Amino acid sequence: MLERLIQNWSQYCKEDNFVGIGSTRKVYKVSDYVIKVHLHPIGCKQSLNELEIYTSMNKKGLDVLLARTYYVDDYISIQK
């Protein structure tokens, strides 16, 4: 499922799946995943920071406190 989301993310980001918007990212829910579409380069930086924080918390055994970040690129991030 994750690979399909990464490859075809724009097909899943429809108004029916829309859950929220911020100044730098727009969020869609697909099954148990969330796709964050970067509207601005700062949105990408935010997603990269979330990945870094998740990775650090995972090493400490505290990852259950955060949404798992699976993927980040210039256009989207995917979390669960």
TIMI-2910 file (N, C-alpha, C, CB; in pm, 1 decimal, decimal comma, always signed):
<rs>
+----------+----------+----------+----------+----------+----------+----------+----------+----------+----------+----------+----------+------+
!      n_x !      n_y !      n_z !     ca_x !     ca_y !     ca_z !      c_x !      c_y !      c_z !     cb_x !     cb_y !     cb_z ! resn !
+----------+----------+----------+----------+----------+----------+----------+----------+----------+----------+----------+----------+------+
!    +83,0 !   -120,2 !     +0,0 !     +0,0 !     +0,0 !     +0,0 !    +86,5 !   +125,2 !     +0,0 !    -93,9 !     +0,6 !   +121,1 !  Met !
!   +192,1 !   +124,8 !    +79,4 !   +277,0 !   +243,2 !    +90,6 !   +340,4 !   +278,9 !    -43,2 !   +385,7 !   +220,9 !   +195,4 !  Leu !
!   +392,2 !   +179,8 !   -113,2 !   +454,3 !   +205,4 !   -243,2 !   +352,7 !   +263,0 !   -342,4 !   +515,6 !    +76,0 !   -299,4 !  Glu !
!   +231,1 !   +212,1 !   -338,0 !   +125,2 !   +262,7 !   -425,6 !    +92,5 !   +408,1 !   -392,9 !     -1,1 !   +176,0 !   -413,0 !  Arg !
!    +89,1 !   +441,9 !   -264,1 !    +64,4 !   +580,4 !   -223,6 !   +175,4 !   +673,3 !   -272,8 !    +52,1 !   +589,6 !    -71,0 !  Leu !
!   +299,0 !   +629,3 !   -259,8 !   +412,5 !   +711,3 !   -302,5 !   +408,0 !   +734,7 !   -452,8 !   +545,4 !   +644,7 !   -263,1 !  Ile !
!   +381,9 !   +631,8 !   -528,8 !   +383,6 !   +643,3 !   -674,3 !   +262,9 !   +717,3 !   -730,4 !   +390,7 !   +506,9 !   -735,5 !  Gln !
!   +148,0 !   +705,7 !   -664,9 !    +23,2 !   +761,3 !   -719,1 !    -43,7 !   +859,8 !   -624,2 !    -73,4 !   +649,4 !   -751,2 !  Asn !
!    +34,7 !   +930,4 !   -545,9 !    -21,2 !  +1014,6 !   -440,5 !   -123,6 !  +1114,8 !   -491,6 !    +89,0 !  +1087,8 !   -370,6 !  Trp !
!   -101,8 !  +1172,4 !   -608,3 !   -194,2 !  +1274,9 !   -657,1 !   -333,5 !  +1218,8 !   -685,7 !   -138,4 !  +1339,3 !   -782,6 !  Ser !
!   -342,5 !  +1090,0 !   -715,2 !   -472,6 !  +1027,3 !   -738,3 !   -552,9 !  +1014,9 !   -609,3 !   -454,2 !   +889,6 !   -801,3 !  Gln !
!   -484,1 !  +1008,8 !   -497,2 !   -550,6 !   +992,1 !   -368,8 !   -583,7 !  +1125,1 !   -300,9 !   -464,2 !   +909,1 !   -277,7 !  Tyr !
!   -523,4 !  +1231,6 !   -345,8 !   -541,9 !  +1362,5 !   -281,5 !   -659,0 !  +1435,1 !   -347,1 !   -412,0 !  +1448,5 !   -291,1 !  Cys !
!   -778,3 !  +1392,0 !   -311,4 !   -902,9 !  +1447,1 !   -364,4 !   -980,8 !  +1511,0 !   -250,0 !   -988,0 !  +1336,7 !   -435,0 !  Lys !
!  -1076,9 !  +1593,6 !   -284,6 !  -1156,4 !  +1663,0 !   -183,0 !  -1225,4 !  +1566,0 !    -86,9 !  -1260,6 !  +1751,1 !   -250,2 !  Glu !
!  -1260,4 !  +1447,6 !   -134,5 !  -1325,3 !  +1348,3 !    -47,4 !  -1234,5 !  +1304,0 !    +66,7 !  -1367,8 !  +1226,5 !   -128,9 !  Asp !
!  -1101,7 !  +1311,9 !    +46,1 !  -1004,1 !  +1267,5 !   +145,2 !   -941,4 !  +1382,6 !   +222,9 !   -895,9 !  +1187,9 !    +77,8 !  Asn !
!   -978,0 !  +1504,8 !   +190,2 !   -918,1 !  +1623,8 !   +251,4 !   -953,7 !  +1631,2 !   +399,4 !   -964,8 !  +1751,8 !   +178,8 !  Phe !
!   -850,3 !  +1656,9 !   +483,6 !   -876,4 !  +1669,6 !   +627,4 !   -827,9 !  +1800,9 !   +685,9 !   -811,8 !  +1556,3 !   +701,0 !  Val !
!   -740,3 !  +1873,1 !   +617,8 !   -695,3 !  +1999,8 !   +674,3 !   -588,3 !  +2067,5 !   +591,3 !   -644,0 !  +1978,1 !   +812,5 !  Gly !
!   -568,8 !  +2194,8 !   +622,7 !   -468,0 !  +2272,5 !   +551,5 !   -398,8 !  +2366,7 !   +649,6 !   -531,8 !  +2352,0 !   +434,0 !  Ile !
!   -271,8 !  +2385,0 !   +626,5 !   -193,9 !  +2483,5 !   +700,6 !   -134,5 !  +2579,4 !   +599,3 !    -82,3 !  +2416,1 !   +788,1 !  Gly !
!    -45,4 !  +2662,6 !   +642,8 !    +13,5 !  +2759,0 !   +550,1 !   +116,7 !  +2695,8 !   +457,7 !    +77,2 !  +2872,0 !   +627,0 !  Ser !
!   +165,1 !  +2575,3 !   +492,0 !   +270,5 !  +2514,6 !   +410,0 !   +238,1 !  +2374,3 !   +360,7 !   +397,5 !  +2510,2 !   +487,8 !  Thr !
!   +130,9 !  +2313,0 !   +413,4 !    +96,7 !  +2176,7 !   +373,2 !    -54,6 !  +2157,2 !   +372,5 !   +163,2 !  +2074,5 !   +467,2 !  Arg !
!   -100,0 !  +2068,9 !   +284,3 !   -240,0 !  +2029,9 !   +276,3 !   -245,4 !  +1880,4 !   +306,3 !   -302,8 !  +2063,8 !   +134,9 !  Lys !
!   -342,2 !  +1835,9 !   +387,6 !   -342,4 !  +1699,7 !   +439,5 !   -464,0 !  +1621,3 !   +390,1 !   -339,7 !  +1701,7 !   +592,0 !  Val !
!   -434,9 !  +1496,0 !   +349,4 !   -537,8 !  +1404,3 !   +302,4 !   -523,6 !  +1271,8 !   +376,4 !   -528,0 !  +1383,4 !   +148,8 !  Tyr !
!   -636,9 !  +1207,5 !   +408,3 !   -634,5 !  +1077,6 !   +476,0 !   -672,3 !   +969,7 !   +375,6 !   -731,2 !  +1075,7 !   +598,8 !  Lys !
!   -587,2 !   +867,2 !   +366,9 !   -610,7 !   +752,9 !   +278,5 !   -592,1 !   +626,7 !   +361,4 !   -513,9 !   +754,5 !   +153,9 !  Val !
!   -699,5 !   +557,6 !   +386,9 !   -696,3 !   +438,5 !   +470,3 !   -638,5 !   +476,9 !   +606,5 !   -612,6 !   +324,5 !   +403,0 !  Ser !
!   -532,2 !   +410,6 !   +651,7 !   -470,3 !   +443,4 !   +780,0 !   -356,0 !   +543,0 !   +766,2 !   -419,9 !   +317,8 !   +846,3 !  Asp !
!   -333,5 !   +593,3 !   +645,9 !   -221,4 !   +682,5 !   +619,2 !   -268,2 !   +827,0 !   +601,9 !   -145,9 !   +636,6 !   +494,6 !  Tyr !
!   -174,3 !   +917,6 !   +619,5 !   -197,2 !  +1058,9 !   +593,1 !    -92,6 !  +1103,4 !   +491,6 !   -190,0 !  +1144,6 !   +725,0 !  Val !
!   -139,4 !  +1171,9 !   +387,0 !    -49,3 !  +1229,6 !   +288,1 !    -49,5 !  +1380,0 !   +308,8 !    -91,7 !  +1191,9 !   +141,7 !  Ile !
!    +68,4 !  +1434,8 !   +333,1 !    +83,2 !  +1579,1 !   +348,0 !   +147,6 !  +1631,7 !   +220,7 !   +168,5 !  +1616,1 !   +474,8 !  Lys !
!    +75,0 !  +1714,8 !   +148,7 !   +125,0 !  +1772,8 !    +24,5 !   +191,1 !  +1905,4 !    +58,3 !    +10,3 !  +1791,8 !    -80,5 !  Val !
!   +315,4 !  +1920,0 !    +18,4 !   +390,4 !  +2042,2 !    +48,2 !   +347,9 !  +2154,1 !    -46,2 !   +542,7 !  +2017,2 !    +37,0 !  His !
!   +297,2 !  +2261,7 !    +11,1 !   +254,6 !  +2378,1 !    -65,6 !   +365,4 !  +2481,2 !    -79,2 !   +133,7 !  +2441,5 !     -0,9 !  Leu !
!   +469,3 !  +2464,2 !     -0,3 !   +579,2 !  +2560,4 !     +8,3 !   +703,4 !  +2483,3 !    +50,4 !   +547,0 !  +2677,5 !   +109,3 !  His !
!   +823,0 !  +2528,2 !    +12,4 !   +945,5 !  +2459,0 !    +55,3 !   +955,7 !  +2442,4 !   +207,0 !  +1066,7 !  +2534,4 !     +5,4 !  Pro !
!   +897,0 !  +2532,8 !   +281,8 !   +899,4 !  +2520,0 !   +428,0 !   +821,1 !  +2396,7 !   +471,4 !   +841,3 !  +2646,5 !   +495,0 !  Ile !
!   +716,4 !  +2359,9 !   +397,1 !   +640,6 !  +2238,4 !   +427,4 !   +728,3 !  +2115,7 !   +418,5 !   +522,1 !  +2224,2 !   +333,1 !  Gly !
!   +815,4 !  +2113,0 !   +319,1 !   +909,5 !  +2002,2 !   +305,4 !  +1005,0 !  +1999,3 !   +423,8 !   +988,0 !  +2013,3 !   +173,5 !  Cys !
!  +1054,4 !  +2114,5 !   +463,4 !  +1144,0 !  +2122,6 !   +580,1 !  +1073,7 !  +2072,4 !   +706,0 !  +1192,9 !  +2268,0 !   +601,2 !  Lys !
!   +945,5 !  +2109,3 !   +722,2 !   +869,7 !  +2062,0 !   +837,9 !   +860,4 !  +1909,4 !   +837,3 !   +728,6 !  +2124,2 !   +839,2 !  Gln !
!   +832,2 !  +1852,7 !   +720,8 !   +821,5 !  +1707,6 !   +710,2 !   +954,4 !  +1639,6 !   +738,7 !   +772,0 !  +1668,4 !   +572,1 !  Ser !
!  +1063,3 !  +1696,8 !   +690,1 !  +1195,9 !  +1640,9 !   +719,0 !  +1226,5 !  +1648,6 !   +867,8 !  +1304,4 !  +1714,7 !   +639,1 !  Leu !
!  +1186,3 !  +1757,1 !   +932,8 !  +1204,0 !  +1769,0 !  +1077,8 !  +1121,9 !  +1663,5 !  +1151,6 !  +1164,4 !  +1909,7 !  +1125,4 !  Asn !
!   +998,5 !  +1638,9 !  +1105,9 !   +916,0 !  +1535,8 !  +1168,2 !   +980,7 !  +1398,6 !  +1154,1 !   +775,8 !  +1534,6 !  +1106,4 !  Glu !
!  +1039,3 !  +1370,7 !  +1038,5 !  +1108,7 !  +1243,4 !  +1017,3 !  +1227,9 !  +1231,4 !  +1112,0 !  +1155,5 !  +1230,5 !   +870,6 !  Leu !
!  +1302,9 !  +1337,4 !  +1125,7 !  +1419,3 !  +1337,5 !  +1215,2 !  +1377,1 !  +1316,0 !  +1360,9 !  +1497,1 !  +1470,0 !  +1201,8 !  Glu !
!  +1271,7 !  +1383,8 !  +1401,6 !  +1222,0 !  +1369,8 !  +1538,8 !  +1170,3 !  +1228,2 !  +1561,1 !  +1110,3 !  +1473,2 !  +1567,9 !  Ile !
!  +1093,6 !  +1175,9 !  +1465,4 !  +1041,6 !  +1039,6 !  +1479,1 !  +1156,4 !   +939,3 !  +1491,9 !   +952,2 !  +1003,3 !  +1358,4 !  Tyr !
!  +1258,4 !   +953,0 !  +1407,4 !  +1372,7 !   +861,8 !  +1409,8 !  +1443,7 !   +867,0 !  +1544,9 !  +1471,1 !   +896,1 !  +1296,9 !  Thr !
!  +1461,9 !   +986,8 !  +1597,5 !  +1526,3 !  +1004,1 !  +1726,8 !  +1442,8 !   +941,7 !  +1838,9 !  +1549,7 !  +1152,5 !  +1754,5 !  Ser !
!  +1313,1 !   +965,7 !  +1836,2 !  +1224,5 !   +910,5 !  +1938,7 !  +1217,5 !   +757,9 !  +1928,3 !  +1083,5 !   +971,2 !  +1926,0 !  Met !
!  +1223,2 !   +705,4 !  +1807,0 !  +1221,9 !   +561,3 !  +1786,1 !  +1343,1 !   +497,8 !  +1853,3 !  +1219,8 !   +528,1 !  +1635,5 !  Asn !
!  +1459,1 !   +559,1 !  +1837,9 !  +1581,0 !   +507,0 !  +1899,8 !  +1570,5 !   +503,6 !  +2052,3 !  +1701,0 !   +591,3 !  +1858,2 !  Lys !
!  +1489,7 !   +592,1 !  +2108,2 !  +1472,4 !   +599,8 !  +2253,2 !  +1354,1 !   +515,7 !  +2301,7 !  +1453,3 !   +744,7 !  +2295,6 !  Lys !
!  +1285,0 !   +451,6 !  +2206,2 !  +1169,4 !   +370,7 !  +2243,0 !  +1045,0 !   +451,8 !  +2269,8 !  +1201,1 !   +289,5 !  +2362,9 !  Gly !
!  +1043,6 !   +576,8 !  +2226,9 !   +930,6 !   +665,6 !  +2252,2 !   +850,6 !   +696,4 !  +2125,5 !   +979,9 !   +794,6 !  +2313,8 !  Leu !
!   +872,3 !   +618,9 !  +2022,1 !   +806,4 !   +645,0 !  +1894,3 !   +654,9 !   +628,6 !  +1900,5 !   +862,2 !   +553,6 !  +1789,1 !  Asp !
!   +603,4 !   +555,8 !  +1998,3 !   +458,5 !   +537,9 !  +2010,3 !   +386,3 !   +669,3 !  +2038,9 !   +427,3 !   +437,6 !  +2120,1 !  Val !
!   +461,8 !   +771,6 !  +2078,6 !   +402,1 !   +901,5 !  +2108,3 !   +377,4 !   +986,7 !  +1983,9 !   +490,5 !   +976,8 !  +2203,3 !  Leu !
!   +430,4 !   +943,1 !  +1869,1 !   +422,6 !  +1022,8 !  +1747,0 !   +366,2 !   +941,6 !  +1631,3 !   +560,1 !  +1077,2 !  +1710,3 !  Leu !
!   +315,2 !  +1013,7 !  +1532,0 !   +275,9 !   +947,9 !  +1407,4 !   +403,6 !   +905,1 !  +1335,4 !   +188,1 !  +1043,0 !  +1316,8 !  Ala !
!   +405,2 !   +781,8 !  +1287,0 !   +523,9 !   +732,8 !  +1216,9 !   +534,9 !   +799,6 !  +1079,7 !   +519,0 !   +578,4 !  +1202,0 !  Arg !
!   +651,2 !   +853,3 !  +1051,7 !   +678,0 !   +912,2 !   +921,4 !   +744,7 !   +805,7 !   +835,7 !   +767,4 !  +1040,4 !   +933,4 !  Thr !
!   +679,7 !   +770,4 !   +725,8 !   +730,3 !   +665,0 !   +637,7 !   +810,5 !   +718,9 !   +520,5 !   +616,0 !   +582,6 !   +585,8 !  Tyr !
!   +774,4 !   +836,4 !   +472,9 !   +832,8 !   +882,5 !   +347,1 !   +826,0 !  +1034,5 !   +339,6 !   +760,3 !   +819,0 !   +226,3 !  Tyr !
!   +932,9 !  +1094,8 !   +286,5 !   +935,6 !  +1238,9 !   +261,6 !  +1011,8 !  +1263,7 !   +132,0 !  +1001,4 !  +1316,5 !   +381,2 !  Val !
!   +955,7 !  +1347,3 !    +46,0 !  +1029,0 !  +1397,9 !    -70,0 !   +991,8 !  +1544,9 !    -88,3 !   +996,7 !  +1314,2 !   -199,6 !  Asp !
!  +1029,6 !  +1603,4 !   -198,5 !  +1003,8 !  +1746,0 !   -220,1 !   +854,9 !  +1779,7 !   -229,1 !  +1072,8 !  +1791,2 !   -346,0 !  Asp !
!   +771,5 !  +1681,2 !   -261,7 !   +630,3 !  +1707,0 !   -286,2 !   +536,5 !  +1663,2 !   -175,8 !   +590,3 !  +1641,2 !   -410,0 !  Tyr !
!   +572,1 !  +1551,5 !   -109,2 !   +479,9 !  +1494,5 !     -8,7 !   +556,4 !  +1433,3 !   +108,2 !   +389,2 !  +1387,6 !    -73,0 !  Ile !
!   +479,6 !  +1407,1 !   +214,2 !   +525,6 !  +1316,5 !   +318,8 !   +408,5 !  +1223,3 !   +349,9 !   +574,6 !  +1395,1 !   +448,2 !  Ser !
!   +441,8 !  +1103,8 !   +395,8 !   +339,2 !  +1006,2 !   +429,8 !   +363,8 !   +959,2 !   +572,0 !   +339,2 !   +886,2 !   +330,1 !  Ile !
!   +256,7 !   +963,9 !   +651,6 !   +262,9 !   +923,3 !   +791,4 !   +150,1 !   +825,4 !   +821,2 !   +254,7 !  +1046,1 !   +884,9 !  Gln !
!   +165,7 !   +757,0 !   +932,9 !    +59,6 !   +666,1 !   +978,6 !    +46,3 !   +680,1 !  +1127,6 !    +89,4 !   +518,4 !   +939,8 !  Lys !
+----------+----------+----------+----------+----------+----------+----------+----------+----------+----------+----------+----------+------+
</rs>
